[in-house]
Amino acid sequence: MAQQTVNYKCPSCGGPLHFDSDKGKLKCDYCLSVYSPNEIAKMYGDQQDLHAGKQKVEFDEESQADVLTRKEDAIQVGGKWDSSTIPADWGEDSANMVAYSCPSCGGEILAEATTAATSCPYCGNPTIIPAKLSGAMRPQYIIPFKLDQKAAMEAYKKHCKGKILLPKTFAANSTVEKLRGIYVPFWLFDSHVSGDYSFLGEISSSHREGDYIVTRTRQFSIRRSLELGFEMIPADASRNMPDDLMDSLEPYDYSQMQVFSTSYLPGYLADRSDVSIEESSERAKNRAVVSAQNIAFMDARKGPYTSVLPYGSSVSFEKGQVHYALLPVYILKVAWNGNNYLYAMNGETGKFVGDLPVDKGRFFFLFGGTAGVLFIVFYLIVQMILGWF
């Protein structure tokens, strides 16, 4: 008989939900919202019993009049992104910079003239072509590397330590030495969000009547309005960097942000922005809109309700200033078994992200050998027992 798998999504942000066994509730890893199984079951219309015994549900008729009519979410976007404060070129600093291009993957990186770049940090191609820097916007801000190359290498080794099923290639010194520090370009967006939010709140109580468990549910309409200003929402401006990987490195400490100067670049590479402001702005808009909805949702849940579900919204999103900054990232790309694995580390905080593969050959060797030894031990014990009779 075929089994049906249901993947529940967060009512607040749309992210996947997983069951937190410690709390006994469903939790969203993206917005950290927590829901009881009853809340999600009602939203998805589950027909399975959630209590022992038979059930019937009674709604409080008096509160039915307060229930909202479901409305579609509406988002109005206004204004234009203002990038007028971003310098159009590097000016005199361009004379001290070199632009390297990779003929293999098409990646472009920048470096101070005294910094030698001998291979592409993205694909490992040993042949990269140097040229004069031209046609590139100059960053406004930079967060300098706080952790040096040695600290980054030690962090990666620690990340690999104890993983007996990890291919040896990943922990080899020759691999660790390829870890490179790169300043990644980011657009930082200022914006303003105002919204009116509607939620459906329920207060339920249950009691047993003979063979039935009777649940009395009262429903209420909940409304919240808010206005929020957002400053410097980050979105990476490099096609070479996976967006989810860069998002996972957050947060950065903006209090350490400095006015850009080429004096921070010697010894490091810098990626060149190749994703436009308009392309990146959709990510920033979604983050601001979802954050505002989460705040309204969490406030609505402060009431006496046993469950609260989003029931419609009207949101206005206003575009504001755009800033251009370079943020510190260590990256390592490892090719193994026909696949490429990319790892990244926040060069300011030391946060490390990236999935490590399992060497199936080592897995079967280690656990197959263990199983073989256990079988032999078990066989000998059985023979000894039989020999006693």
BELWO-V64981 format. One record per helix or strand of 3 or more residues. SS is the DSSP state (H for helix, E for strand). FROM is the first residue (numbers start at 0). TO is the last residue. If there is no record, write none. Layout:
# BELWO-V64981
<<SS/FROM/TO> <SS/FROM/TO>>
This chain:
# BELWO-V64981
<<E/15/19> <E/24/27> <H/36/43> <E/53/58> <H/60/63> <E/73/77> <H/90/95> <E/96/101> <E/107/111> <E/127/131> <E/140/142> <H/148/159> <H/167/170> <H/172/175> <E/179/208> <E/211/235> <H/242/247> <H/253/255> <E/256/258> <H/261/263> <E/268/270> <H/276/299> <E/306/335> <E/338/345> <H/359/386>>
